């Protein structure tokens, strides 16, 4: 078997992609549910609802 040498840039790229794949669906779910007044996102102990919930 042959293995390629991994550079630091490749490792960081894979970690970033993995973190985005894991957190993006959860963030979108919380943002969409907040648009419908479910108050799942709080900013400074204040519920964020509407389109601003997708931005936060």
PyMOL commands that set and color helices and strands:
alter all, ss='L'
color gray80, all
select helices_A, chain A and resi 8-35+52-55
alter helices_A, ss='H'
color red, helices_A
select strands_A, chain A and resi 42-43+46-47
alter strands_A, ss='S'
color yellow, strands_A
deselect
rebuild
show_as cartoon
